[in-house]
Amino acid sequence: MIQAERVTCLNDLECCSGAYVLYWMQGAQRAEWNHALEHAIERANGLKLPVVVGFGLTADFPEANARHYHFMLQGLRETQAALEKRGIRLAIRAECPTRCIPKLAKKAALVVVDEGHLRIQRQWRAEVAEKVSCKMEEVETNLIVPVEAAAEKENFSAGTFRPRINRKLETYLVPLKHRKPRISSMTMKLPGLDLSDTGKVVKALRVDTPVGPVEGFTGGAKEAHRRLRTFIETKLDGYDTRRNDPNIDGVSNLSPYLHFGQISPLEIALKVRAAARKGGDAFLEELIVRRELSSNFVYYNDQYDSFECLPPWVRRTLDYHAADEREYTYSLEEFETAATHDPYWNAAQKQMVLTGKMHGYMRMYWGKKILEWTKSPEEGFRVALHLNNKYELDGRDPNGFAGVAWCFGKHDRAWAERPVFGKVRYMNAAGLRRKFDADAYVQMVERL
């Protein structure tokens, strides 16, 4: 059984007579290890109906561009084929979900949707729940522990969050049973997009195109699973000591696939735990505690995408030092084109622009220096979030919002006071050189 805490009813209606159960796929873009899909199949089997999956492809998702759409559509094309093998039709419509899902729901007995924690995701689900004329249920599948089960309010650090989530972990860190639909929906005629040429679809959507696709990352569950296998076999041992060196690529590189729901965090966690390798605990800390703390942050803090999301002590100390003299200040254009005086920062920015992913340790340094080199902390926060969301394949994600906020003091403690930073944690180039060969990192990026 899928844990009851994963399922939330979004309206006061009941199931009605209909031709199918509709699963509105949005955040969990996969055909396996998907609690929302399995719940829809289970409900459909009980109602003796087929399952239809609908996906709304809007061209104006905030801050999304061609880079993100190419990656997402590669995954959706694969998911569509995988669902067909299970006898389930996936209809992808080039329309905002708040318009196309109510249309598909007119013939539905029940609507099931995967849970989303960002503002726009929650707005979409609330709007659709009001428009449909049948029961609508939301199922948490992109977190191991449902956000409200983990904690009833915003937590201010990993230290307070860790014991809360660990107490619940064994309840939810269990395999998911895959169900077989009793009735196929493949004979149903449901118009949708042809994804055989994803580039053509992106062009037709007229999305923002200057930031194009990257060669190093291909979207989809197959590639996600290949990367997971490689990580477990060749990188998990020693992950705890090697992850902070960008020269050796000791990380999983799964964050873009997690962002688009192309792989399940539950599946990753179970396979990593079963491998019983030395670096497993350190990796699970990142995957579960840190990642789900980010969802706790965006779910309970309505200002997660602005400077106001920071704790009062952070805003006070940064405001107090806002007028401090900066040795360097740069414009958005100078940051974006990697035109600072710092070769390490420039290399990190170039890596992100060229590959769609910056190494995690460098992203911390990158964000700290934006705070240091902008005219005000508010401006620095806006610049960092804009660049992160624009170029990172995993941008516009709870992890991204929390990561930028961490650079400005979120989920951290007060440190020794210093100019510009106040009591917010400081990082410098000397610290990079102590951790790894920073000059080799610059050379590596130059070869990209």
C-alpha positions as CSV (number, residue, x, y, z in Angstrom):
1,M,0.0,0.0,0.0
2,I,1.1,3.6,-0.7
3,Q,1.3,5.4,2.7
4,A,-1.8,7.4,3.4
5,E,0.3,10.4,4.4
6,R,1.4,10.7,0.7
7,V,-2.1,11.3,-0.5
8,T,-4.0,14.6,0.0
9,C,-7.5,15.4,-1.4
10,L,-7.5,18.8,-3.1
11,N,-11.3,19.3,-3.3
12,D,-14.5,18.2,-1.6
13,L,-15.9,16.2,-4.5
14,E,-16.3,12.5,-4.9
15,C,-15.4,10.1,-7.8
16,C,-18.0,10.3,-10.5
17,S,-18.9,8.2,-13.6
18,G,-16.2,8.6,-16.2
19,A,-14.3,6.9,-19.0
20,Y,-10.9,6.8,-17.2
21,V,-8.8,7.9,-14.2
22,L,-6.7,10.8,-15.2
23,Y,-3.1,11.1,-13.9
24,W,-1.9,14.7,-14.4
25,M,1.8,14.2,-14.6
26,Q,3.8,17.3,-14.0
27,G,6.7,17.0,-11.5
28,A,7.2,13.2,-11.7
29,Q,8.0,12.7,-15.3
30,R,8.7,8.9,-15.1
31,A,6.9,5.6,-15.7
32,E,8.5,3.7,-12.8
33,W,9.0,4.3,-9.0
34,N,6.2,6.9,-9.2
35,H,3.7,6.8,-6.3
36,A,1.2,9.1,-8.1
37,L,1.1,6.8,-11.1
38,E,0.8,3.7,-9.1
39,H,-2.0,5.3,-7.0
40,A,-3.8,6.2,-10.2
41,I,-3.5,2.6,-11.5
42,E,-4.7,1.2,-8.2
43,R,-7.7,3.5,-8.1
44,A,-8.5,2.8,-11.8
45,N,-8.3,-0.9,-11.3
46,G,-10.8,-0.6,-8.4
47,L,-13.2,1.4,-10.6
48,K,-12.6,-0.9,-13.6
49,L,-11.3,1.9,-15.7
50,P,-8.2,2.6,-17.7
51,V,-5.6,5.2,-16.8
52,V,-4.9,8.2,-19.0
53,V,-1.8,10.4,-18.3
54,G,-2.0,14.1,-19.3
55,F,0.9,16.6,-19.4
56,G,0.5,20.3,-19.9
57,L,3.5,21.8,-21.7
58,T,3.4,25.6,-21.2
59,A,5.9,27.8,-23.0
60,D,6.0,30.4,-20.2
61,F,7.0,28.6,-17.1
62,P,8.9,31.2,-15.1
63,E,12.6,31.5,-16.1
64,A,12.5,28.3,-18.2
65,N,14.4,28.4,-21.5
66,A,15.3,26.2,-24.4
67,R,18.0,24.4,-22.4
68,H,15.4,23.2,-19.9
69,Y,12.8,22.3,-22.5
70,H,15.1,20.2,-24.6
71,F,16.2,18.2,-21.6
72,M,12.6,17.8,-20.3
73,L,11.2,16.7,-23.7
74,Q,13.9,14.1,-24.2
75,G,12.7,12.6,-20.9
76,L,9.1,12.9,-21.8
77,R,9.6,11.1,-25.1
78,E,11.1,8.2,-23.3
79,T,8.4,8.2,-20.6
80,Q,5.7,8.2,-23.2
81,A,7.2,5.0,-24.8
82,A,7.6,3.4,-21.3
83,L,4.0,4.1,-20.4
84,E,2.8,2.6,-23.7
85,K,4.5,-0.6,-22.8
86,R,2.3,-0.6,-19.6
87,G,-0.8,0.0,-21.7
88,I,-1.2,3.6,-20.7
89,R,-1.7,6.6,-23.0
90,L,0.2,9.8,-22.4
91,A,-1.3,12.9,-24.0
92,I,1.1,15.9,-24.0
93,R,-0.7,19.1,-24.9
94,A,1.1,22.4,-25.8
95,E,-1.1,24.3,-23.3
96,C,-0.9,25.5,-19.8
97,P,-1.9,22.7,-17.4
98,T,-4.6,24.9,-15.9
99,R,-6.3,24.9,-19.3
100,C,-5.6,21.4,-20.7
101,I,-6.0,19.3,-17.6
102,P,-9.6,20.5,-16.9
103,K,-10.4,19.6,-20.5
104,L,-9.0,16.1,-20.1
105,A,-10.8,15.8,-16.8
106,K,-14.3,16.2,-18.3
107,K,-14.3,12.5,-19.0
108,A,-12.5,11.5,-15.9
109,A,-13.9,9.7,-12.8
110,L,-10.9,10.9,-10.7
111,V,-7.9,13.1,-11.2
112,V,-4.6,12.2,-9.5
113,V,-1.6,14.6,-9.6
114,D,2.0,14.5,-8.3
115,E,2.8,17.0,-5.6
116,G,4.7,20.2,-6.2
117,H,6.1,22.6,-3.6
118,L,7.0,25.7,-5.6
119,R,4.5,28.6,-5.7
120,I,3.5,28.1,-9.3
121,Q,3.1,24.4,-8.9
122,R,0.8,24.8,-5.9
123,Q,-1.2,27.6,-7.7
124,W,-1.7,25.3,-10.7
125,R,-3.0,22.4,-8.6
126,A,-5.3,24.6,-6.6
127,E,-6.7,26.2,-9.8
128,V,-7.3,22.9,-11.5
129,A,-8.9,21.4,-8.3
130,E,-11.5,24.2,-8.5
131,K,-12.2,23.6,-12.2
132,V,-12.7,19.9,-12.3
133,S,-16.0,18.2,-11.5
134,C,-14.6,15.1,-9.9
135,K,-12.4,14.3,-7.0
136,M,-8.8,15.3,-7.2
137,E,-6.0,13.7,-5.2
138,E,-2.4,14.8,-4.9
139,V,0.3,12.2,-4.2
140,E,3.9,12.9,-2.9
141,T,6.4,11.0,-4.9
142,N,9.4,13.3,-5.4
143,L,10.4,13.2,-1.7
144,I,11.1,10.2,0.4
145,V,9.3,11.6,3.4
146,P,6.2,13.8,2.6
147,V,6.9,17.4,3.4
148,E,4.2,17.7,6.0
149,A,5.0,14.4,7.6
150,A,8.7,15.4,8.0
151,A,8.0,18.6,9.8
152,E,4.9,20.8,10.5
153,K,6.8,24.1,10.0
154,E,9.9,25.6,8.5
155,N,13.1,24.3,10.0
156,F,16.0,26.7,10.3
157,S,18.9,24.2,9.9
158,A,19.8,20.7,8.9
159,G,20.6,20.2,12.6
160,T,16.9,20.6,13.6
161,F,15.5,18.9,10.5
162,R,17.7,15.8,10.6
163,P,16.3,14.1,13.7
164,R,12.7,14.9,12.6
165,I,13.2,13.2,9.2
166,N,15.2,10.4,10.5
167,R,12.4,9.4,12.9
168,K,10.1,8.9,9.9
169,L,12.6,7.5,7.4
170,E,12.0,3.8,7.9
171,T,8.3,4.2,7.4
172,Y,8.8,5.7,3.9
173,L,12.1,4.3,2.8
174,V,10.5,1.1,1.5
175,P,10.2,-0.3,-2.1
176,L,7.2,0.7,-4.2
177,K,5.0,-2.0,-5.7
178,H,4.4,-1.7,-9.4
179,R,0.9,-2.3,-10.4
180,K,-0.5,-3.7,-13.7
181,P,-3.4,-1.8,-15.3
182,R,-6.3,-4.1,-15.8
183,I,-7.6,-2.1,-18.8
184,S,-5.5,-0.5,-21.4
185,S,-6.0,3.0,-22.6
186,M,-4.0,2.6,-25.8
187,T,-7.1,2.4,-28.0
188,M,-8.3,5.8,-26.9
189,K,-7.8,8.7,-29.3
190,L,-6.3,11.5,-27.4
191,P,-4.7,14.3,-29.5
192,G,-1.2,15.2,-28.3
193,L,2.2,16.4,-29.4
194,D,4.5,14.3,-31.5
195,L,7.8,14.2,-29.6
196,S,9.9,12.4,-32.3
197,D,11.7,15.7,-33.0
198,T,12.0,17.5,-29.7
199,G,13.9,20.4,-31.3
200,K,10.9,21.0,-33.6
201,V,8.6,21.1,-30.6
202,V,10.8,23.6,-28.7
203,K,10.9,25.8,-31.8
204,A,7.1,25.7,-32.2
205,L,6.7,26.6,-28.5
206,R,8.7,29.8,-29.1
207,V,10.4,29.5,-25.7
208,D,13.4,31.7,-24.8
209,T,16.2,30.3,-27.1
210,P,19.5,32.1,-26.4
211,V,20.4,29.5,-23.7
212,G,20.4,26.3,-25.7
213,P,20.8,22.6,-25.0
214,V,24.1,21.1,-23.7
215,E,25.9,18.1,-25.0
216,G,27.0,16.6,-21.7
217,F,23.5,15.9,-20.4
218,T,20.8,13.9,-22.2
219,G,17.4,13.8,-20.5
220,G,15.5,10.7,-19.6
221,A,15.3,7.8,-17.2
222,K,17.7,5.5,-19.1
223,E,20.5,8.1,-18.8
224,A,19.6,8.8,-15.2
225,H,19.9,5.1,-14.4
226,R,23.1,4.7,-16.3
227,R,24.6,7.6,-14.2
228,L,23.3,6.0,-11.0
229,R,24.9,2.7,-11.8
230,T,28.2,4.4,-12.7
231,F,28.1,6.4,-9.5
232,I,27.5,3.4,-7.3
233,E,30.1,1.2,-9.0
234,T,32.9,3.8,-9.4
235,K,32.3,6.8,-7.2
236,L,30.3,5.9,-4.1
237,D,33.3,4.5,-2.3
238,G,35.1,7.7,-1.2
239,Y,32.3,10.0,-2.0
240,D,32.6,11.5,1.5
241,T,36.2,12.6,0.8
242,R,36.1,13.2,-3.0
243,R,32.9,15.1,-3.6
244,N,34.4,18.5,-2.9
245,D,37.1,18.2,-5.6
246,P,35.7,19.4,-9.0
247,N,38.7,18.0,-10.8
248,I,37.8,14.4,-10.2
249,D,34.1,14.4,-10.8
250,G,33.3,12.4,-7.7
251,V,29.5,13.3,-7.6
252,S,26.5,11.6,-9.0
253,N,25.4,14.3,-11.5
254,L,21.8,13.2,-10.8
255,S,20.4,16.6,-9.8
256,P,19.0,17.5,-13.3
257,Y,17.2,14.2,-13.4
258,L,15.8,14.6,-9.9
259,H,14.6,18.1,-10.8
260,F,12.5,16.9,-13.7
261,G,11.3,13.8,-11.9
262,Q,13.0,11.5,-14.4
263,I,14.3,9.3,-11.5
264,S,12.9,8.7,-8.1
265,P,14.9,9.7,-4.9
266,L,13.4,6.6,-3.3
267,E,14.9,4.3,-5.9
268,I,18.3,6.1,-5.6
269,A,18.3,5.8,-1.8
270,L,17.4,2.1,-1.7
271,K,20.0,1.2,-4.3
272,V,22.7,3.3,-2.6
273,R,21.9,1.8,0.8
274,A,21.9,-1.7,-0.6
275,A,25.3,-1.1,-2.1
276,A,26.7,-0.7,1.5
277,R,29.7,1.4,0.3
278,K,31.8,3.7,2.5
279,G,30.4,6.9,1.1
280,G,26.8,5.9,1.3
281,D,25.9,7.8,4.5
282,A,27.4,11.0,3.2
283,F,25.5,10.7,0.0
284,L,22.2,9.9,1.7
285,E,22.7,13.0,3.9
286,E,22.7,15.1,0.8
287,L,19.9,13.2,-1.0
288,I,17.5,13.0,1.9
289,V,18.3,15.5,4.7
290,R,19.7,18.4,2.6
291,R,17.4,17.9,-0.4
292,E,14.3,17.5,1.7
293,L,15.2,20.4,3.9
294,S,15.1,22.5,0.7
295,S,11.5,21.4,0.0
296,N,10.7,22.2,3.6
297,F,12.0,25.7,3.0
298,V,10.1,26.5,-0.2
299,Y,6.9,24.8,1.1
300,Y,6.7,26.8,4.4
301,N,8.5,30.0,3.4
302,D,6.4,32.0,0.8
303,Q,9.3,34.4,0.2
304,Y,11.8,31.6,-0.8
305,D,12.8,33.5,-4.0
306,S,13.6,36.9,-2.4
307,F,16.0,38.4,0.0
308,E,13.2,38.5,2.6
309,C,13.4,34.7,3.0
310,L,16.6,35.0,5.0
311,P,16.4,34.8,8.8
312,P,16.2,38.1,10.7
313,W,19.7,37.8,12.1
314,V,21.1,37.5,8.6
315,R,19.1,40.4,7.2
316,R,20.2,42.5,10.2
317,T,23.9,41.8,9.8
318,L,23.9,42.2,6.0
319,D,21.9,45.4,6.2
320,Y,24.3,46.8,8.9
321,H,27.3,46.1,6.5
322,A,25.5,47.1,3.3
323,A,27.4,50.4,3.1
324,D,30.8,48.8,3.6
325,E,33.3,49.5,0.9
326,R,33.6,46.7,-1.7
327,E,37.0,46.1,-3.3
328,Y,35.2,45.0,-6.5
329,T,31.7,45.5,-7.8
330,Y,30.3,44.0,-11.0
331,S,27.2,44.4,-13.1
332,L,24.9,41.5,-14.1
333,E,26.4,41.5,-17.6
334,E,29.9,41.3,-16.2
335,F,28.9,38.4,-13.9
336,E,27.1,36.7,-16.8
337,T,30.0,36.9,-19.2
338,A,32.5,35.8,-16.5
339,A,34.4,39.1,-16.6
340,T,35.5,39.4,-13.0
341,H,39.1,39.6,-11.7
342,D,38.9,36.1,-10.2
343,P,39.9,33.2,-12.5
344,Y,38.3,30.6,-10.2
345,W,34.9,32.4,-10.1
346,N,35.1,33.0,-13.9
347,A,35.7,29.3,-14.4
348,A,32.7,28.3,-12.3
349,Q,30.5,30.7,-14.2
350,K,31.8,29.3,-17.6
351,Q,31.3,25.7,-16.4
352,M,27.6,26.5,-15.7
353,V,27.0,28.3,-18.9
354,L,28.7,25.7,-21.1
355,T,27.6,22.5,-19.4
356,G,24.4,23.3,-17.5
357,K,25.9,22.3,-14.2
358,M,28.4,23.8,-11.8
359,H,30.2,21.7,-9.3
360,G,28.5,22.0,-5.9
361,Y,31.5,23.2,-4.0
362,M,32.2,25.8,-6.6
363,R,28.6,26.9,-6.5
364,M,29.0,27.8,-2.9
365,Y,32.1,29.9,-3.6
366,W,30.4,31.4,-6.7
367,G,27.4,32.6,-4.6
368,K,29.5,33.9,-1.7
369,K,31.5,36.1,-4.1
370,I,28.3,37.5,-5.8
371,L,27.3,38.7,-2.3
372,E,30.7,40.3,-1.9
373,W,30.9,41.9,-5.3
374,T,27.5,43.5,-5.6
375,K,26.4,47.0,-4.4
376,S,23.9,45.6,-1.9
377,P,23.0,42.1,-0.5
378,E,19.5,42.4,-2.1
379,E,21.1,43.0,-5.5
380,G,23.5,40.1,-5.0
381,F,20.6,37.7,-4.1
382,R,18.8,38.7,-7.3
383,V,21.8,38.2,-9.5
384,A,22.8,34.8,-8.0
385,L,19.2,33.5,-8.3
386,H,18.8,34.8,-11.9
387,L,22.0,33.2,-13.1
388,N,21.4,29.9,-11.3
389,N,17.9,29.6,-12.7
390,K,18.9,30.6,-16.2
391,Y,21.9,28.3,-16.8
392,E,21.6,25.4,-14.4
393,L,19.7,22.4,-15.7
394,D,18.5,21.9,-12.1
395,G,17.7,25.6,-11.7
396,R,14.2,26.8,-10.5
397,D,14.3,23.9,-8.0
398,P,13.9,23.9,-4.3
399,N,17.6,22.9,-4.0
400,G,18.5,25.8,-6.1
401,F,16.5,28.3,-4.1
402,A,17.9,26.9,-0.9
403,G,21.4,26.8,-2.2
404,V,21.4,30.5,-3.2
405,A,19.8,31.4,0.1
406,W,22.5,29.4,2.0
407,C,25.2,31.5,0.3
408,F,23.6,34.5,2.0
409,G,23.2,32.8,5.4
410,K,20.2,30.6,5.3
411,H,20.3,27.2,7.2
412,D,23.7,28.3,8.7
413,R,24.9,29.8,11.9
414,A,26.6,33.1,12.7
415,W,30.3,33.4,12.2
416,A,33.0,35.9,13.2
417,E,32.0,39.4,12.0
418,R,33.8,40.9,9.0
419,P,33.2,43.7,6.4
420,V,30.4,43.2,3.8
421,F,29.5,39.7,5.1
422,G,28.8,40.7,8.7
423,K,28.3,37.4,10.5
424,V,27.5,35.4,7.4
425,R,30.0,32.6,6.5
426,Y,32.9,33.8,4.3
427,M,34.8,31.9,1.6
428,N,37.9,33.0,-0.3
429,A,40.2,31.7,-3.0
430,A,42.8,30.6,-0.5
431,G,40.2,28.2,0.9
432,L,39.7,26.7,-2.6
433,R,43.4,26.1,-3.0
434,R,43.6,24.3,0.3
435,K,40.7,22.0,-0.7
436,F,41.9,21.1,-4.2
437,D,44.1,22.2,-7.2
438,A,42.0,25.3,-8.1
439,D,44.3,26.2,-11.0
440,A,43.8,22.7,-12.5
441,Y,40.1,23.4,-12.3
442,V,40.5,26.6,-14.3
443,Q,42.5,24.7,-16.9
444,M,39.8,22.0,-17.1
445,V,37.1,24.5,-17.7
446,E,39.1,26.2,-20.4
447,R,39.3,22.9,-22.3
448,L,35.5,22.6,-22.5
